Amino acid sequence: MISSQITQSTIYCTNPECEFPINQIGNTFCAGCQTPLIRRYLWAVGDGVEQVPLGEKMGERYEVIAPRLWLDTKPGMSPYIPEADSLPPEIIPYSPLYSLRLHLPTIYGFTKLPTGTDNIILLDNLPVDETGGLYPSITDSWEKVSPVRQVYWLWQILQLWTPLKEQNVASSLLVADNLRVQGWCVRLLELTADSLSDTQSLSIKKLAETWQSWVKLTKSNVSTVLQEVITQMQSDEVELTEIQHQLNQLLLSLAGELPLTLELVGGTDTGPVLSKNEDACFPLSKDADDSLLPNLAVICDGIGGHQGGEVASNLAVQSVKLQIQAFLNEIALQKELTSPDLIKEQLQASLRVVNNLIYTANNEQNRVARERMATTIVMGVQVPQSVQTFSGRKSGNAHELYIVNVGDSRAYWITAEYCQLLTVDDDVVGREVRSGRRLYQQALHCEDASALTQALGTKDGELLQPSVQRFIVEEDGLLLLCSDGLSDNNWVQQSWRSFAVPVLAEQVSLQETLDSWIRLANMKNGHDNTSIVLIHCRVSPEYPSLSSHLLSSDSLSTNSLSDNSSDNISETIAFTESASESEVKHLDLDLDLTLPDPEEDISPTTPIPESSVSESSNPENASAEEVILSKKSKKGTSLRVTILSLSLLGLIFASAAGIIFWRRNSPKTFNQTCKQLPPVL
């Protein structure tokens, strides 16, 4: 029976064995068992939800804390979900757009109002803070932020336009109050279906109308350039790609005004239970002088029995370093900015070469099923493209950060105010949701929900679909890459304030933070290996600029890898006995050997960070005429794409040749790793 009632604010513990699960709403931990309490805030969608009084409890569990904003007071219970043939059609677009969950909400469950018969849709993954407060709208925030952040918000909206239009929900981007901002990140409250008339006529002209109200509030000289962009968007002849090109050029010219300092530290630990470490990462303390620093960070979590996991992860790290070195060398030769789409293609091609190295080794060793070795990967690549800034000077770094992932190793962006999960796991849950077979809460309960559906080495590279996202570093923050030894059971989300905030305030060192996080992982998730790379990104003007430094021939002083890390996280990974079958991460291979549906494989060009810009680095007073956003001729664009495409092919072949050379001529690296490959028993 559906009921509503006014009750004293309480929340239930999620621990099923807790004897005293009822807690006051203000508690952080359960008073009975000390389990961290989960506060899940939901957005109610449906007729009549605006009229539900504050404090009322719906369905005996959902407390109304603000108009349409409800708190699930029993988060350990599965939500009500009707039979598939009774699901409302409004939820359909959420499934294929699941990969965009950094920006979009997800379906949580359903309930009914006491006087209604229709299902009320409850949305999860909202733009709310830890206390249930909605993040501000773009309109309310526009005049309070720097020009680079304003343009960054517009860039994100433009990147969301095509995937949302394909699902007939692009009008969600036209409702100003629906567009919320968590720092640098644009997030939507809900998806709104396009009207029947809009389905055919909806174009970026409508988007320009929405942007116009914000641009009118812009007080910097950037407003002149933005107004020109809006004018072009209202033309019948302009194409979306041209607007993307111009907005990207403006964004990078503004970001290039900021200084950039990167400090990296990485470590890996076997853990208290396992006898060997199947993880690998870059950098470790021994890599302090590596020429790839500070532009590359990698985490790999190996998979496979018979000593296969640690071989796969180490092969992946060593070979991806060759790929990225060749890639960065190619970027350095470019006279003009390389587009985000082309950089994504190059990074995906690099991972396919790495994949095929492991895949070939599996075939040569006659490995089958769970004997096949593989590895997850998450890596951050800071691409230092030269750019003419808004003020007209030359900057050696446009602050682009690309996050690439396959599997369930993760990347987080953390500031003093929030922690954002940037990646989406390649697991059964994600596959089921994207396909529309199950909603997220249902998929969590299916067999092998956390089993991987994709990893390096399990199938031919042509079938691999790496996720690549582009972010812009425009605020001080901490990029955390980690294996599931830390991320399992949501320990990053539960611990980030205690660990990340002190290092951002420079109260502790980056190395101390790394060591502490590894100790936490061993304590809470000790069943697995743990690998972590931390990258402290600074754009505050008091730090030396990486942009200007890269233009000189001096050695990089910001590759701050501490050499005093403990032996268990800084030494070279040893090859020891294999874990038991039950300890090996399971791969769901029998259902994922075909290319995903195009609607499932939405790999967004998302973005990253913000911060207030000081007067010394703020380009507000620059002349708009100093940034050239002229439309290139089709001939020139075609020629450049052709050249870069040939460069991409050259990169793939050169990288493959480099791996072969490494494999045949460097016994101290490749052969030292590969000789560990045993025959299959």
N, C-alpha and C positions, 0 to 999 in steps of 0.2 A: 504494500500500500504506500502510495506517495503521500508524504506528509511534510508540513512545515511547522516550525516552532521557534519561539524566542528562547534562547538558552544562554547560560553563562559560557563565555568563550573557553573552550577546551580543545585539546588536540590529542590524538591517540598515538601511542608509540607503535612503530612498525615491527618491533621484535615480537614474533608470534609466541615466544616463551615468556614474555614479560608478565609478571603476576599483577602489576599495578600499572596498566597501560594509559590511564587517563591523566593528562597533564594540563596545567594552566597554559594558556596560549603564549605567555611570555617566556616560558622555559626554553632553554637552548638544548638541554639534554633531558632525557626521561628521568624523572625522580625515582622511578623504581629500578631501572637497570642501566642507566647512564648511556643508553643508545642515543645518538644524535637525532633530534626530532626533524622531520621533513615537513617543510611548508610548501605545499603545491598550490599556487594561485592559478585560477582558471578564468577564462573569458566566456561568458554565457552569450549564446547567439540563438535568437528565436523570438517569436511574438510574445510580448508581455514582460520580457526580462527587465526592461528599464523601470517597471513599476514595483518590482519586488522590494519591500522595505529593508533598510540596513539592519543587520543583526539577526535577520530571519535565517533559519536553517532549512535548507531544501533537501528533500530525500533523506532526511535524518543524518546528513553528513556535510553538506555544502553550505558554509556560512557566508552570507552576503556582507562583505566588508566595504564595498563601494558599488556604485551603479554598474552592473554587469560584471563586476569583479568578485569572484567567489573563492573561498578557501576550503580545500578538501580537508576536513578534520579527521578523516579516517584514511590516510594515504596508503596504509598497508593493505586495504581491501581493493579488489579489482572493481573498476567502475562498471556500471550497467552498459551493455552494448546489445542492441536488438539484433535479430536475425538479418542476414545479408539482404534479403528481399524487402526488408522494412527500413533500410538505411536511407536517410534523406539524400537527394541528389546533390545538395549543396556541399557535401563533404568530398565529392569525387576529385576535385582539383588538388586536394591536399596530398594525395598519395604520390602522383608522379613528381610533385615538387618537393618531396621529402629531402632530397639532397641539398636544398636551399634552406635548411632549418636554421642556419646562422641568422637568417633574415625573416623567416616565416614561422608561424605557429604550427602545431600539429594537433590532430584530433586525439582527445583524451577519452571521452565517454559521453554519456547522455543521461538526462533525467527529464522529469516532467514537472510542470507547475501544478500546484494543488487544484487549480480550476481549469487546467488545460488538458488536451489529449495529444497534442503534437510533442515530439521529442525536442528537448532543448539541447543544442550542441554545446559541449564543453571543450574549449581549446586550451592546450598546454603549451609550454615553451614560449611564454609571453615576455614582452618588453616591460618587466617589472623588477624592482629591486628586492632585496631580501626581506623587506618589511611589507611588501605588497604594494608599494607605491609605483604608479605608472611612470615610466620614463617620459620626459617631455616630448612634445611634438616638435617637428622641424620648425614650424612657424614660431613657436615660443622660444626656440633656441637660436634662431638664425643670426640675430644681431649680437649674440653673446660669444660667437666663436670666430676663429681666424678665417681668412679667405681660403686657405688651403683646405680647411675642413668643409667649408661651404661647397666648394667644387667637388670634394670627395663624396659628399652626400649625393650630389647630382649624378656623379659617375655611377654610384651604386644603383640608384634608381634606374638609370639608363640600362645597366646590365640586367636588371630584373625585368625590364619591359618585354623582351622577346619571350622568355619562358612563361611569363604570366599571360601574355597574349595568346600563346599556343594553347593554354588551358582556359581561355575565355574569362580571365579574371584580371586583365590589365587595368580595369577601372579601379582596382584596389589601390593603385599608385596615384590616383587622381583625387583622393579624399585626404585633405591635409591633416585632419585629426587622426587618421589611420596610420600615418607615417610617424613613428617614434624614433628617437635616437638614444642609443646607449653609448655615449662618447662618440667615437668615430663611426659606429655601426648603425645603419638604417635598419629598423625592424618594424614589421607590420603587426597590427593587432588582430586582423582577420582578413580573409579573402572575400571579395565581393564579386558576384557574378556580373559579367557584362550584360547589358540589356540587349535584346534582340536587334535593335537598330544599331547599337554600338559594335556588335560582332563584326559587321561588314565595314563600318566606317571608322572605327577607332584607329587613330594614328598618332604619331608623335606631336601633331598639332595640339591635341588635347593635353599632352604632357607639357608643352610649351606654355599653355594657358595657366597651368598650375604653378610652374616655375616663375612665371612673370611676377606673381605677388611677392615671392621671396627676393627676386633680383631687385625689385623696387626698394627693398629694405637695405640693400647692400650699400655701405658707405665708402668702401674702398674703390680704387681705380679698376678692380676686377669687374665691377658692374658693367663697364663699357664693353668688355669682351663678352661677358655673359649675355648681354642684351643682343649682341651680334649673333651669338649662337641661337638664341631664342627666335630671332628674326628668320634665320635660315630654317629652323625647325618648322616654321609656319609656312614655308614654301612647299609647293606641290612637287617640286623637282628634286629636292634634297633627299639623300638616302641616309638611313640610320647609321651605316658604317662611317659616313663622312662626319656626322655629328660625334660619333664615338671617337674618331681620330682627333677632332679639334678639342674635345673635352679632355681627352687623355693628355694631349700636348700641353694644355693649360694647367692641368693638375700637376704634371711632372715639373713644369716650369716654376710652379709655386712651391712644391716640395723641395726642389733643389736649392731654394733660398735658405733652408734650415741647415744647421750643422748636423752631423750624424756621427755618433761614437758607438761602437759595438764592442762588448766584452763577452767572451765565451768561456765556458768551462763545461766539461763533460765527464761522465763516469759510468761505470757498469759494475754490478755486484752479483755474485752467484746466489746469494740469499742463504738463509739458515737451513733450508731443507734439501735442496738439490745438490748433487755432487759435481755438476758441471754448469758452465755458463753458455747458453745458446744465443745470448744477446751479443751485439757488437755495436759500437758507436764511434762517431768522430765529431769533435776531437777528444783525445785523452791528453793527459799532461805531457806525454812524450811527443805530441804533435805540435808543440808550442811554436815551432819554427816553420810549420808547413805553409807553403805559399798560398794555399786555398783559404787560409784564415784571413779575415773573419767572414768570408763570403759563403761558407758552407758548414752546415751541421746536419748529421745523419744519425738516425736510430734504426737498427734492424733487430727483429726478434725472430730467431731461427725456429724452424719447425721441421720435424722428421726424426724417425728413429735411426738406430745404428750410426750414431755420431754424425748424422746429416745436418741437424739444425745449426750447430756452431759453424760448420763448413759453409753452409749457404749464407749465413749472416755475414761472415767475414769476407767471402767472395763478393757479396753485394756491396759492402762498404768500400773495399779496395777498387772494384771496377767502377762504381759510381763516381769515385774521386777522379778517375781518368776521364770519364764522360764530362763531368762538370768543368774540369780544367780546360778541355778542348772547347767546350761551349763558351766559357768566359773569355778565352782567347779570341774566339770568333766575334763575340759581342764587342770586344775592345777595338776591333778593326772597323766597325761600322761607323760611317760618317753621320748617319741620321739615327733617330730613335727607332728601335725595333719594336713592333707592336706587341701588346700582351698576348694576342692570339698566336703569333708566330713563336714567341718564347715558350708558350705552353706546348705547342707542337714539338719544339726541340727537346723540352724536358721529358715529354712523354716518350719520344723516340729514344732518348738516352736510357730510360728505364726498360724499354723493350729489349735493348741490347743486353742489359744486365740480366733481364729475365731469361733470355735465350741462352746465356752462358750456363745458368743453373739448370735450365730445362734440358740442355744437351748433356750435361753431366749426369742427370737422372737417367736419361735414355742409354748413355754409354755404360752405366752401372746396372742396367736392367732393373731399376727400381720401379715398383708398382704400388698403387694404393697408398697406405700410410707410410710405406718405406720411402716414398719420394720426399726428398728434402726441398724446403722452400723457406721463404722468409718474408715477414712484413717489412715495410719501410715507411718512415716519415722523414722528410728532410726539408730544411729551410735553405733557400738559395737567395742571397742578397745580390741582386744584379746591378752593378755599378755603371749604369749608362750615363754618359755625359749629356748635359742638357743646358740650353741657354735659359737662364732664369728670367722671371718676370721683370726683374730690374735690369736685365741686359747683360749680366756677367755670365761667365762660363763656370758651371759647376760640374764636378767629376762624379756626382752621384745623385740620381733622381729618387732615391729612397724606396725602390721597388723591392719587395720581399715576396718570393714565391714559395708556397707551401705545397709539397707533393706528397701524396700518401697512397699506399696500397696496404690493405689489411686493417688491423685494429690498433697500431701504434698511433699516438695522438699528438696534436699540437694545441697549445693553449696560449692565449694572449692575456696577460695579467697586468693591471695597473693598481693603484692604491684604492680605486673605487669598485672594480669589478674583475671577474674572471670569465673569459669567453672561450668555449670549446670551438676551435676553428675547423676541425676535421669531422668527417662522418665515417664511421666504421664500415668496412666491407664485411658484413656478417649476414646471417640468415634473417635477423630482424629487419635490417634495411631492405633486403631483397623482397621480403614478403610485403612490406609497406609500399615500396615503389610499384610493385606489380598490382597492388590493389587487392591482393588476396586476403590480407588481414590489416586491421588497424594496429597502431603501435603497441597498445596495451595487450592486445591479443597475441601479437607476435612474440612478446616477451615470454609467453607461457608455452610456446611451441617447442617441440623437441629440438635440441641442439640450437637454441636461439642464438647463442654467442659463437657458434661455429663460423669460421671464415668462409667466404664465398670467393675470395680472390687473394692471391699472394704471389710473390715473384718465384717463378720456377715451376709452377704447377701445370702450366699449359703454354702453348706457343704464344710468342709475343704479340702476334696479330690479334689475339683474343683478349689481351690485357687492356684494361681501361683505367689507367691511373687518374686520380683526381688531382688537378692542378689549380690553385687559386692564387690570384695576385692581390697583394695588400700594399698599402703605402704606410711607411713608418713616419708618422707626424706627431707623435707624442712619446713621452718617456714611458717605458714599460718593459715587461719581462716576457720573452718568448720561451715557453717550456715545451720541449719535445720529450716524449717518454714512451717506454714500452708499457704493456698492461700490468707489469709488476707494480707500478705506482698507480695507474689510472683505474684499476679494478676497484669495484665497490665505491666508486665516486670519491676516492680519497683526495684527489686534487681539489675538487669543489669544496670538500669539507675542511681542507687545511690551508688553502692559499693565503688567507689573511695572516695566519701565524708565521708562514714561511716567506712569502713574497714581499709583503709590506715592509718588513724591517730592512731587506736588502735594497728595496727601492728608495728607502729613506737613508740608505748608507749607514745603517746601524750595525750591520754585519756584512761580511764579505760574500761574494758570489760563491766561492768555494765552500764556505761554512753552510750556506743555504743548501747547496747540492748535497753535502754530506748528511745534513739533517733530514732532507727529504728521502734519501736512500735508507737511513735508519728507520724512518716512519714506514716506508714500504716493507722493509724486512719485518717490522713488528706487526703490521696489519695485513700484508699480503705475502707473507714469508714463503708461501708455497711456490713462488716463481722467482726467476731472475728479474733484476731491475736495471734499466739503463735510462739515464737522464742527460740531456744537454740543456743548459740555461744560457740564454743570450740576453744580456742587459742592453737595451737600446735606449740611447739618450739623444734627444734633439734640443735639449736646453742649451742656451748659448754659452754657459760657463764652461762647457766641455770642449776640448779641441775638435775641430771639424774633420770628419773622415772625408768629406767631399773635397776640401782643398788639399788634404793630405794625399789623396789618391792621384792628384795632378803632379805631385813631386816624385822624385826617384828615391826618397828616403824609405828606409824600412818601416813597416807599419808598427806603430807603437801601441795600437789599441787591441792587439791580439792577446788580450789579458787572460791567458790560461795559467792558472795557479799551478806551481810545481810542488806544492806542499800537501797535495792530496794523499789520503791514506792509500796504502798499497793495494787494498782490495778493490779500489775503484780506478786506480790509475795505471796499473800494470797491464801488460799485454795479456789478452785473454788466453788462458790455457785450455788445451783440448784434453778433456778428461772423460770419464765414463758417461755413457748415455743415460738419460733419465728413463725411468720405467715407462711402459706404454700408457699408463694412466696419467702420467705427468706431461705427456706430449700434447701440445695444443692440437685440437682436432680440426681438420679441414673438411668442409662439405663440398666434395668435388663432383659428385655424381649429378648435381643439378645446375652446375654453373659453367659448363664448358661451351656455351654458345654465347654469341654476342648479345648483350642486353638490348631490350627494346629501346629505341631512341628516346622515348619519353622517360625511361628510367634513368638514362645516363645524362642527366643535366649536370654539367660541371661548371658551376658559375664562376664568373670573374668577380670574386668578392674582394674586400678591402681591409686595410688595417689602420690603425691608431691615430690618436689625436692629442693635442695639448694646447694650452694657451701659448701664443707666439709673442715673444718680447718685442719691444719696439725696435731693438737693434737688428732683429732678424725678420720682422714683419714687412712684407712687400706691399703694404697698403698704399704707400706713397709713390710706388713705381708708376711709370707711364704705361698706359694700356697699349700704346703704339709700339712698345719695345718687345712685345710678344707677338710673333708672326704666326698667325693661324690661317694662312692662306690655303685655299683648296689646291691640291696638287693636280696636275694634268693626269689623265688616265694613262697616257703613255709613260710618264715618269713613274707613276705608281706601279704599273705593270712591270716595268723594267726592274724596279727595286724588289718587288715580290719574287720575280724570276731569279734574281741574284741571290736573295736570301734563301729561296727554296733550294737552289743548287748548293748553297752553303750548308743547309740542313742535311742534304744527302751526303755532302762531304764529311760533315760531322759524324753521321752514323757510320760511314765506312771507315773513317779515320779512327773513331772510337773502337770499332770492332777490331781494326788492325792493331790498335794499342793493346787491347786485351789479349789478342793472340801473341803479340810480342812479349807482353808481361808473362803470359802462360808458358812460353817456350824459352825465355831468356833470363828470367829472374828467379832462380831457385830459392832465394832468400825470402821471397814474398809469396808469389803464387804457388810454387811447388811446396813450400812449407805448409801451406794451407791444404792444397789439394791432396797431398800424400796421406792425409788423414782419412780420405775416402776409403772405406772398407768394402769388400765385396758383399753383395746381398746374400744373406744366409737363407 
